[in-house]
Amino acid sequence: MDDDVMDLEVVGLRREADGVLSVELRDHADRVLPPWEPGAHVDLAVGGHVRQYSLCGDPAQRRRYRVAVLREPASRGGSAHVHERLRPGDEVEVGGPRNHFALPGAPRHLLVAGGIGITPVMTMAAGLAARGADWRLVYLGRSRRGMAFLDDLAVLDGGSGRLTVHADDVDGAPDLDALLAGLDAATAVSVCGPAGLIAAVEAHCRAHGLPAPRSERFAAAARDDEEDLTPFDVVVASTGTRITVPVDRSALEVLDEAGLTLPNACRDGVCGSCLVRVVAGEPWHRDALTEPDRTDVLAPCVSRARGAELVLDL
């Protein structure tokens, strides 16, 4: 968790679907909270862990944050704590908000959500609807009982036909090509959900010669245990200080040891709190946030250099 955190009070818990609990948070003195836009997330310190959850309330409501938490069967403590132990009146450390999934400017938008990925996507749809934009939302889930916010989405759609809901237990296996039919290069695609869904949407766009979709993942990017890691140097642009990052340590760790502490929450390439600007050198992105061809930023918690050194804006 970075240094810029708030102690917020749990003021509401609500069951949104099977295994999905929404949590409403506010400042103890009911002070205005930092602003955010659709796609943003916050870091919550729960059950001895720091976890990232997308904000899914109304950005205009500056005295409340709302997140939705899926009860993960293989929880390492975060979601289990929220579902089993968190109660109104409890205090939670909250970092952020940060936004690595903001809506791009485009004439048209297709939003794709899988499961709990509806949390940021629903807020995006509400923002697009409020400004009269051209949008469509495809929401997929394994079971209709486990799909959160269906009533809210129906109200948002208002019978316009912009919303497509596909539940496997009702509709069978989805035909993604059919659900995504009609896309063109002027339609911005944003997808949030399981890695398999994101990969399928990316493959569809690639096969049809369309721009790559924007995506947000809730888990760390898969990394090959057989990766051939090599040492590299980090050069501090402001001082010229050179620090070697060995194969068995991250740049974040060695920078912290050298007294160059960066904000950090997940340390797994998911939250983006440690992102730093790259001045020179070619980064090797191993995080879940950064597009492979970007050369201007680095997540030093997991990413490395493709060459001998990286010069960082520190």
Contacts in CASP RR format, 6 or more apart in sequence:
PFRMAT RR
TARGET T0000
AUTHOR 0000-0000-0000
METHOD contacts of the structure
MODEL  1
MDDDVMDLEVVGLRREADGVLSVELRDHADRVLPPWEPGAHVDLAVGGHV
RQYSLCGDPAQRRRYRVAVLREPASRGGSAHVHERLRPGDEVEVGGPRNH
FALPGAPRHLLVAGGIGITPVMTMAAGLAARGADWRLVYLGRSRRGMAFL
DDLAVLDGGSGRLTVHADDVDGAPDLDALLAGLDAATAVSVCGPAGLIAA
VEAHCRAHGLPAPRSERFAAAARDDEEDLTPFDVVVASTGTRITVPVDRS
ALEVLDEAGLTLPNACRDGVCGSCLVRVVAGEPWHRDALTEPDRTDVLAP
CVSRARGAELVLDL
1 43 0 8 1.000
1 45 0 8 1.000
1 50 0 8 1.000
1 93 0 8 1.000
1 95 0 8 1.000
1 264 0 8 1.000
1 265 0 8 1.000
2 43 0 8 1.000
2 95 0 8 1.000
2 96 0 8 1.000
2 263 0 8 1.000
2 264 0 8 1.000
2 265 0 8 1.000
2 273 0 8 1.000
3 263 0 8 1.000
4 95 0 8 1.000
4 96 0 8 1.000
4 263 0 8 1.000
5 43 0 8 1.000
5 45 0 8 1.000
5 93 0 8 1.000
5 94 0 8 1.000
5 95 0 8 1.000
5 96 0 8 1.000
6 27 0 8 1.000
6 33 0 8 1.000
6 93 0 8 1.000
6 94 0 8 1.000
6 95 0 8 1.000
7 28 0 8 1.000
7 91 0 8 1.000
7 92 0 8 1.000
7 93 0 8 1.000
7 94 0 8 1.000
8 25 0 8 1.000
8 26 0 8 1.000
8 27 0 8 1.000
8 28 0 8 1.000
8 33 0 8 1.000
8 65 0 8 1.000
8 91 0 8 1.000
8 92 0 8 1.000
8 93 0 8 1.000
8 94 0 8 1.000
9 25 0 8 1.000
9 26 0 8 1.000
9 27 0 8 1.000
9 28 0 8 1.000
9 89 0 8 1.000
9 90 0 8 1.000
9 91 0 8 1.000
9 92 0 8 1.000
10 23 0 8 1.000
10 24 0 8 1.000
10 25 0 8 1.000
10 86 0 8 1.000
10 87 0 8 1.000
10 88 0 8 1.000
10 89 0 8 1.000
10 90 0 8 1.000
10 91 0 8 1.000
10 92 0 8 1.000
11 24 0 8 1.000
11 25 0 8 1.000
11 26 0 8 1.000
11 64 0 8 1.000
11 88 0 8 1.000
11 89 0 8 1.000
12 23 0 8 1.000
12 24 0 8 1.000
12 88 0 8 1.000
13 21 0 8 1.000
13 22 0 8 1.000
13 23 0 8 1.000
13 24 0 8 1.000
13 86 0 8 1.000
13 87 0 8 1.000
13 88 0 8 1.000
14 21 0 8 1.000
14 22 0 8 1.000
14 24 0 8 1.000
15 21 0 8 1.000
16 22 0 8 1.000
16 68 0 8 1.000
16 148 0 8 1.000
16 149 0 8 1.000
17 145 0 8 1.000
17 146 0 8 1.000
17 147 0 8 1.000
17 148 0 8 1.000
17 149 0 8 1.000
17 150 0 8 1.000
18 143 0 8 1.000
18 145 0 8 1.000
18 146 0 8 1.000
19 70 0 8 1.000
19 71 0 8 1.000
19 83 0 8 1.000
19 146 0 8 1.000
20 68 0 8 1.000
20 69 0 8 1.000
20 70 0 8 1.000
20 71 0 8 1.000
20 116 0 8 1.000
20 146 0 8 1.000
20 148 0 8 1.000
21 68 0 8 1.000
21 69 0 8 1.000
21 71 0 8 1.000
21 82 0 8 1.000
21 83 0 8 1.000
22 56 0 8 1.000
22 66 0 8 1.000
22 67 0 8 1.000
22 68 0 8 1.000
22 69 0 8 1.000
22 148 0 8 1.000
23 66 0 8 1.000
23 67 0 8 1.000
23 68 0 8 1.000
23 69 0 8 1.000
23 82 0 8 1.000
23 86 0 8 1.000
24 64 0 8 1.000
24 65 0 8 1.000
24 66 0 8 1.000
25 64 0 8 1.000
25 65 0 8 1.000
25 66 0 8 1.000
25 67 0 8 1.000
25 92 0 8 1.000
25 94 0 8 1.000
26 33 0 8 1.000
26 63 0 8 1.000
26 64 0 8 1.000
26 65 0 8 1.000
27 33 0 8 1.000
27 63 0 8 1.000
28 91 0 8 1.000
30 63 0 8 1.000
31 63 0 8 1.000
32 62 0 8 1.000
32 63 0 8 1.000
33 62 0 8 1.000
33 63 0 8 1.000
33 64 0 8 1.000
33 65 0 8 1.000
34 96 0 8 1.000
34 97 0 8 1.000
35 59 0 8 1.000
35 62 0 8 1.000
36 55 0 8 1.000
36 59 0 8 1.000
36 97 0 8 1.000
36 99 0 8 1.000
37 59 0 8 1.000
37 99 0 8 1.000
37 102 0 8 1.000
37 103 0 8 1.000
38 59 0 8 1.000
38 102 0 8 1.000
38 103 0 8 1.000
38 120 0 8 1.000
38 123 0 8 1.000
38 124 0 8 1.000
38 126 0 8 1.000
38 127 0 8 1.000
39 54 0 8 1.000
39 55 0 8 1.000
39 99 0 8 1.000
39 101 0 8 1.000
39 102 0 8 1.000
39 103 0 8 1.000
39 120 0 8 1.000
39 123 0 8 1.000
39 124 0 8 1.000
39 216 0 8 1.000
40 54 0 8 1.000
40 55 0 8 1.000
40 97 0 8 1.000
40 98 0 8 1.000
40 99 0 8 1.000
40 101 0 8 1.000
40 102 0 8 1.000
40 120 0 8 1.000
41 52 0 8 1.000
41 53 0 8 1.000
41 54 0 8 1.000
41 55 0 8 1.000
41 96 0 8 1.000
41 97 0 8 1.000
41 98 0 8 1.000
41 99 0 8 1.000
41 100 0 8 1.000
41 101 0 8 1.000
41 120 0 8 1.000
41 271 0 8 1.000
42 52 0 8 1.000
42 53 0 8 1.000
42 55 0 8 1.000
42 65 0 8 1.000
42 67 0 8 1.000
42 94 0 8 1.000
42 95 0 8 1.000
42 96 0 8 1.000
42 97 0 8 1.000
42 98 0 8 1.000
43 50 0 8 1.000
43 51 0 8 1.000
43 52 0 8 1.000
43 94 0 8 1.000
43 95 0 8 1.000
43 96 0 8 1.000
43 265 0 8 1.000
43 266 0 8 1.000
43 271 0 8 1.000
43 273 0 8 1.000
44 50 0 8 1.000
44 51 0 8 1.000
44 52 0 8 1.000
44 53 0 8 1.000
44 67 0 8 1.000
44 82 0 8 1.000
44 92 0 8 1.000
44 93 0 8 1.000
44 94 0 8 1.000
44 95 0 8 1.000
45 92 0 8 1.000
45 93 0 8 1.000
45 94 0 8 1.000
46 77 0 8 1.000
46 78 0 8 1.000
46 81 0 8 1.000
46 82 0 8 1.000
46 86 0 8 1.000
46 92 0 8 1.000
47 77 0 8 1.000
47 78 0 8 1.000
47 81 0 8 1.000
47 85 0 8 1.000
48 77 0 8 1.000
48 78 0 8 1.000
48 81 0 8 1.000
49 76 0 8 1.000
49 77 0 8 1.000
49 78 0 8 1.000
49 81 0 8 1.000
50 265 0 8 1.000
50 266 0 8 1.000
50 271 0 8 1.000
51 78 0 8 1.000
51 79 0 8 1.000
51 266 0 8 1.000
52 218 0 8 1.000
52 265 0 8 1.000
52 266 0 8 1.000
52 270 0 8 1.000
52 271 0 8 1.000
53 67 0 8 1.000
53 68 0 8 1.000
53 69 0 8 1.000
53 119 0 8 1.000
54 67 0 8 1.000
54 68 0 8 1.000
54 101 0 8 1.000
54 117 0 8 1.000
54 119 0 8 1.000
54 120 0 8 1.000
54 123 0 8 1.000
54 192 0 8 1.000
54 216 0 8 1.000
55 65 0 8 1.000
55 66 0 8 1.000
55 67 0 8 1.000
55 97 0 8 1.000
55 119 0 8 1.000
55 120 0 8 1.000
55 123 0 8 1.000
56 66 0 8 1.000
56 67 0 8 1.000
56 68 0 8 1.000
56 119 0 8 1.000
56 120 0 8 1.000
56 122 0 8 1.000
56 123 0 8 1.000
56 149 0 8 1.000
57 64 0 8 1.000
57 65 0 8 1.000
57 66 0 8 1.000
57 123 0 8 1.000
58 123 0 8 1.000
58 126 0 8 1.000
59 123 0 8 1.000
65 94 0 8 1.000
65 97 0 8 1.000
67 119 0 8 1.000
68 116 0 8 1.000
68 119 0 8 1.000
68 148 0 8 1.000
68 149 0 8 1.000
69 79 0 8 1.000
69 82 0 8 1.000
69 83 0 8 1.000
70 79 0 8 1.000
70 115 0 8 1.000
70 116 0 8 1.000
71 79 0 8 1.000
71 80 0 8 1.000
71 82 0 8 1.000
71 83 0 8 1.000
72 79 0 8 1.000
72 80 0 8 1.000
86 92 0 8 1.000
95 265 0 8 1.000
96 273 0 8 1.000
98 271 0 8 1.000
98 272 0 8 1.000
98 273 0 8 1.000
100 216 0 8 1.000
100 272 0 8 1.000
100 289 0 8 1.000
101 120 0 8 1.000
101 190 0 8 1.000
101 192 0 8 1.000
101 214 0 8 1.000
101 215 0 8 1.000
101 216 0 8 1.000
103 109 0 8 1.000
103 124 0 8 1.000
103 128 0 8 1.000
103 188 0 8 1.000
103 190 0 8 1.000
104 188 0 8 1.000
104 190 0 8 1.000
104 214 0 8 1.000
105 188 0 8 1.000
106 186 0 8 1.000
106 187 0 8 1.000
106 188 0 8 1.000
107 134 0 8 1.000
107 186 0 8 1.000
107 187 0 8 1.000
108 133 0 8 1.000
108 134 0 8 1.000
108 135 0 8 1.000
108 136 0 8 1.000
108 184 0 8 1.000
108 186 0 8 1.000
108 187 0 8 1.000
108 188 0 8 1.000
109 124 0 8 1.000
109 128 0 8 1.000
109 133 0 8 1.000
109 134 0 8 1.000
109 135 0 8 1.000
109 136 0 8 1.000
109 187 0 8 1.000
109 188 0 8 1.000
109 189 0 8 1.000
109 190 0 8 1.000
110 135 0 8 1.000
110 136 0 8 1.000
110 137 0 8 1.000
110 138 0 8 1.000
110 180 0 8 1.000
110 183 0 8 1.000
110 187 0 8 1.000
110 188 0 8 1.000
110 189 0 8 1.000
110 190 0 8 1.000
111 121 0 8 1.000
111 124 0 8 1.000
111 125 0 8 1.000
111 135 0 8 1.000
111 136 0 8 1.000
111 137 0 8 1.000
111 138 0 8 1.000
111 190 0 8 1.000
111 191 0 8 1.000
112 121 0 8 1.000
112 137 0 8 1.000
112 138 0 8 1.000
112 140 0 8 1.000
112 180 0 8 1.000
112 189 0 8 1.000
112 190 0 8 1.000
112 191 0 8 1.000
112 192 0 8 1.000
112 197 0 8 1.000
112 201 0 8 1.000
112 213 0 8 1.000
113 121 0 8 1.000
113 122 0 8 1.000
113 137 0 8 1.000
113 138 0 8 1.000
113 139 0 8 1.000
113 140 0 8 1.000
113 191 0 8 1.000
113 192 0 8 1.000
113 193 0 8 1.000
114 139 0 8 1.000
114 140 0 8 1.000
114 141 0 8 1.000
114 192 0 8 1.000
114 193 0 8 1.000
114 194 0 8 1.000
114 197 0 8 1.000
115 139 0 8 1.000
115 140 0 8 1.000
115 141 0 8 1.000
115 142 0 8 1.000
115 146 0 8 1.000
115 147 0 8 1.000
115 148 0 8 1.000
115 193 0 8 1.000
115 194 0 8 1.000
116 148 0 8 1.000
116 193 0 8 1.000
116 218 0 8 1.000
117 192 0 8 1.000
117 193 0 8 1.000
117 216 0 8 1.000
117 218 0 8 1.000
118 139 0 8 1.000
118 147 0 8 1.000
118 148 0 8 1.000
118 149 0 8 1.000
118 153 0 8 1.000
118 192 0 8 1.000
119 148 0 8 1.000
119 192 0 8 1.000
120 192 0 8 1.000
120 216 0 8 1.000
121 137 0 8 1.000
121 139 0 8 1.000
121 190 0 8 1.000
121 192 0 8 1.000
122 137 0 8 1.000
122 149 0 8 1.000
122 152 0 8 1.000
122 153 0 8 1.000
122 156 0 8 1.000
124 190 0 8 1.000
125 135 0 8 1.000
125 137 0 8 1.000
125 153 0 8 1.000
125 156 0 8 1.000
125 162 0 8 1.000
125 163 0 8 1.000
126 156 0 8 1.000
127 133 0 8 1.000
128 135 0 8 1.000
129 135 0 8 1.000
129 156 0 8 1.000
135 162 0 8 1.000
136 162 0 8 1.000
136 163 0 8 1.000
136 164 0 8 1.000
137 153 0 8 1.000
137 157 0 8 1.000
137 162 0 8 1.000
137 163 0 8 1.000
137 164 0 8 1.000
138 164 0 8 1.000
138 166 0 8 1.000
138 179 0 8 1.000
138 180 0 8 1.000
139 147 0 8 1.000
139 153 0 8 1.000
139 163 0 8 1.000
139 164 0 8 1.000
139 165 0 8 1.000
139 166 0 8 1.000
140 166 0 8 1.000
140 167 0 8 1.000
140 168 0 8 1.000
140 174 0 8 1.000
140 179 0 8 1.000
140 197 0 8 1.000
141 147 0 8 1.000
141 166 0 8 1.000
141 167 0 8 1.000
141 168 0 8 1.000
142 167 0 8 1.000
142 168 0 8 1.000
142 169 0 8 1.000
143 167 0 8 1.000
143 168 0 8 1.000
143 169 0 8 1.000
144 150 0 8 1.000
144 165 0 8 1.000
144 167 0 8 1.000
144 169 0 8 1.000
144 170 0 8 1.000
147 165 0 8 1.000
147 167 0 8 1.000
150 165 0 8 1.000
153 163 0 8 1.000
153 165 0 8 1.000
154 163 0 8 1.000
156 163 0 8 1.000
157 163 0 8 1.000
164 179 0 8 1.000
166 174 0 8 1.000
166 179 0 8 1.000
168 174 0 8 1.000
176 200 0 8 1.000
176 201 0 8 1.000
176 204 0 8 1.000
177 204 0 8 1.000
180 189 0 8 1.000
180 201 0 8 1.000
180 204 0 8 1.000
183 189 0 8 1.000
183 205 0 8 1.000
183 208 0 8 1.000
183 210 0 8 1.000
184 210 0 8 1.000
185 209 0 8 1.000
185 210 0 8 1.000
185 211 0 8 1.000
187 210 0 8 1.000
188 211 0 8 1.000
188 214 0 8 1.000
189 201 0 8 1.000
189 205 0 8 1.000
189 210 0 8 1.000
189 211 0 8 1.000
189 213 0 8 1.000
189 214 0 8 1.000
190 213 0 8 1.000
190 214 0 8 1.000
190 215 0 8 1.000
191 197 0 8 1.000
191 198 0 8 1.000
191 201 0 8 1.000
191 213 0 8 1.000
191 214 0 8 1.000
191 215 0 8 1.000
191 216 0 8 1.000
192 198 0 8 1.000
192 215 0 8 1.000
192 216 0 8 1.000
192 217 0 8 1.000
192 218 0 8 1.000
193 216 0 8 1.000
193 217 0 8 1.000
193 218 0 8 1.000
195 217 0 8 1.000
195 219 0 8 1.000
195 222 0 8 1.000
198 213 0 8 1.000
198 215 0 8 1.000
198 217 0 8 1.000
201 213 0 8 1.000
201 215 0 8 1.000
202 212 0 8 1.000
202 213 0 8 1.000
202 215 0 8 1.000
204 210 0 8 1.000
205 211 0 8 1.000
205 212 0 8 1.000
205 213 0 8 1.000
206 212 0 8 1.000
212 291 0 8 1.000
217 270 0 8 1.000
217 288 0 8 1.000
218 270 0 8 1.000
219 270 0 8 1.000
219 288 0 8 1.000
220 266 0 8 1.000
220 268 0 8 1.000
220 269 0 8 1.000
220 270 0 8 1.000
220 287 0 8 1.000
220 288 0 8 1.000
220 302 0 8 1.000
221 269 0 8 1.000
221 286 0 8 1.000
221 287 0 8 1.000
221 288 0 8 1.000
221 302 0 8 1.000
223 286 0 8 1.000
223 302 0 8 1.000
229 247 0 8 1.000
229 304 0 8 1.000
230 247 0 8 1.000
231 244 0 8 1.000
231 245 0 8 1.000
231 246 0 8 1.000
231 247 0 8 1.000
232 244 0 8 1.000
232 245 0 8 1.000
232 304 0 8 1.000
232 305 0 8 1.000
232 307 0 8 1.000
232 308 0 8 1.000
232 309 0 8 1.000
232 310 0 8 1.000
233 242 0 8 1.000
233 243 0 8 1.000
233 244 0 8 1.000
233 245 0 8 1.000
233 305 0 8 1.000
233 308 0 8 1.000
233 309 0 8 1.000
233 310 0 8 1.000
234 242 0 8 1.000
234 243 0 8 1.000
234 244 0 8 1.000
234 245 0 8 1.000
234 251 0 8 1.000
234 254 0 8 1.000
234 255 0 8 1.000
234 300 0 8 1.000
234 309 0 8 1.000
234 310 0 8 1.000
234 312 0 8 1.000
235 241 0 8 1.000
235 242 0 8 1.000
235 243 0 8 1.000
235 280 0 8 1.000
235 309 0 8 1.000
235 310 0 8 1.000
235 311 0 8 1.000
235 312 0 8 1.000
236 242 0 8 1.000
236 243 0 8 1.000
236 260 0 8 1.000
236 312 0 8 1.000
236 314 0 8 1.000
237 279 0 8 1.000
237 311 0 8 1.000
237 312 0 8 1.000
237 313 0 8 1.000
237 314 0 8 1.000
238 313 0 8 1.000
238 314 0 8 1.000
241 258 0 8 1.000
242 309 0 8 1.000
243 254 0 8 1.000
243 255 0 8 1.000
243 258 0 8 1.000
244 254 0 8 1.000
245 251 0 8 1.000
245 254 0 8 1.000
245 304 0 8 1.000
245 305 0 8 1.000
246 254 0 8 1.000
250 267 0 8 1.000
250 300 0 8 1.000
250 301 0 8 1.000
250 302 0 8 1.000
251 298 0 8 1.000
251 300 0 8 1.000
251 301 0 8 1.000
251 303 0 8 1.000
251 304 0 8 1.000
251 310 0 8 1.000
252 262 0 8 1.000
252 264 0 8 1.000
252 267 0 8 1.000
252 274 0 8 1.000
252 300 0 8 1.000
252 301 0 8 1.000
255 261 0 8 1.000
255 262 0 8 1.000
255 300 0 8 1.000
255 314 0 8 1.000
256 262 0 8 1.000
260 314 0 8 1.000
262 273 0 8 1.000
262 274 0 8 1.000
262 276 0 8 1.000
262 300 0 8 1.000
263 273 0 8 1.000
263 274 0 8 1.000
264 273 0 8 1.000
264 274 0 8 1.000
264 301 0 8 1.000
265 271 0 8 1.000
265 272 0 8 1.000
265 273 0 8 1.000
266 272 0 8 1.000
266 273 0 8 1.000
266 301 0 8 1.000
267 274 0 8 1.000
267 301 0 8 1.000
267 302 0 8 1.000
268 301 0 8 1.000
268 302 0 8 1.000
269 286 0 8 1.000
269 287 0 8 1.000
269 288 0 8 1.000
269 289 0 8 1.000
269 299 0 8 1.000
269 301 0 8 1.000
269 302 0 8 1.000
269 303 0 8 1.000
270 287 0 8 1.000
270 288 0 8 1.000
270 289 0 8 1.000
272 287 0 8 1.000
272 289 0 8 1.000
272 299 0 8 1.000
274 299 0 8 1.000
274 300 0 8 1.000
274 301 0 8 1.000
275 289 0 8 1.000
275 290 0 8 1.000
275 297 0 8 1.000
275 298 0 8 1.000
275 299 0 8 1.000
276 297 0 8 1.000
276 298 0 8 1.000
276 300 0 8 1.000
276 312 0 8 1.000
276 313 0 8 1.000
276 314 0 8 1.000
277 296 0 8 1.000
277 297 0 8 1.000
277 312 0 8 1.000
277 313 0 8 1.000
278 295 0 8 1.000
278 296 0 8 1.000
278 297 0 8 1.000
278 298 0 8 1.000
278 310 0 8 1.000
278 311 0 8 1.000
278 312 0 8 1.000
278 313 0 8 1.000
279 311 0 8 1.000
279 312 0 8 1.000
279 313 0 8 1.000
280 309 0 8 1.000
280 310 0 8 1.000
280 311 0 8 1.000
281 295 0 8 1.000
281 305 0 8 1.000
281 306 0 8 1.000
281 307 0 8 1.000
281 309 0 8 1.000
281 310 0 8 1.000
281 311 0 8 1.000
282 295 0 8 1.000
282 305 0 8 1.000
282 306 0 8 1.000
282 307 0 8 1.000
282 310 0 8 1.000
283 290 0 8 1.000
283 294 0 8 1.000
283 295 0 8 1.000
283 297 0 8 1.000
283 298 0 8 1.000
283 303 0 8 1.000
283 304 0 8 1.000
283 305 0 8 1.000
283 306 0 8 1.000
283 310 0 8 1.000
284 303 0 8 1.000
284 304 0 8 1.000
284 305 0 8 1.000
284 306 0 8 1.000
285 291 0 8 1.000
285 292 0 8 1.000
285 294 0 8 1.000
285 298 0 8 1.000
285 299 0 8 1.000
285 303 0 8 1.000
286 299 0 8 1.000
286 302 0 8 1.000
286 303 0 8 1.000
286 304 0 8 1.000
287 299 0 8 1.000
287 301 0 8 1.000
287 302 0 8 1.000
287 303 0 8 1.000
289 299 0 8 1.000
290 297 0 8 1.000
290 298 0 8 1.000
290 299 0 8 1.000
290 303 0 8 1.000
298 310 0 8 1.000
298 312 0 8 1.000
300 312 0 8 1.000
END
